């Protein structure tokens, strides 16, 4: 069983720590378990030791409850912080994550038992089993709910990613069928829809690309927050070829390739567009594809 990615996010762990503390507080306010031991039975020495903690808790609940909840909050938050730091480079396996949770619950119970033993003057070691048992009985619900919720969120994320992939594939197919380019920004949002045959060239400008295209006989420059690498696959599918580390050109709009003393240049068929340089690393491919164009 794969560990949900949501369990490793800071936000989800903060919510879990807060939710666990609130649940423990509400549970202790509404119900304090005594495991079938009544106060009348405390005359028996063997039952006195096991019931002593419950009886003292009832008498001092107003102070013990908030302090124990604070211990739960602090111990669980520290454990989760260590978990996030430990898993920054390598994720835990299923068994390791389960052991971490068990150790987290036991350690929190031991801290609570230490406080109760000091405050209520109860033997620390004799009361380890009942305190751990009580805390496990309470904490099992939020831990199980947290895991199930993380599983659900992780599944929803996978479904959403699959749906986005399907949409991208459909858009890609639509673009190939009707020759339309849908340029997206670095966040995947469609910002420009233009016919492939109207695109003349694309130039890199730092974190932006400038798309030069024709619209009703006019030249239009559109700046898009993306990189040439980010739109490379889209361009390659519509005869827009990379001719320079900073340029893509539309081979269908190239009038001729001119060889000059300082290199090769592409002359475009649109008026007012300067010749575009073709670097040595791309010149062979550009010339071959230009010669093979229909």
Protein Blocks (a to p, Z undefined) as FASTA:
>chain_A
ZZdfklmpfklmmmmmmmmmmmmmmmmmmocceehpafklmmpmklmmmmmmmmmmmmmm
mmmmmmmmmmmmmmmmmmmmmmmmmmmmbccdfklmmmmmmmmmmmmmmmmmmmmmmmno
pafklmmmmmmmmmmmmmmmmmmmmmmmmmmmmmmmmmmmmmmmmmmmmmmmmmmmnopa
cdddfkopafbdcdfklpmbdcdehjaccddddeehiacdddddddfklmmmmmmmnopa
cfbfkbccdfklpfbdcddfkbccdddfbehiacddddfklmmmmmmmmmmpZZ
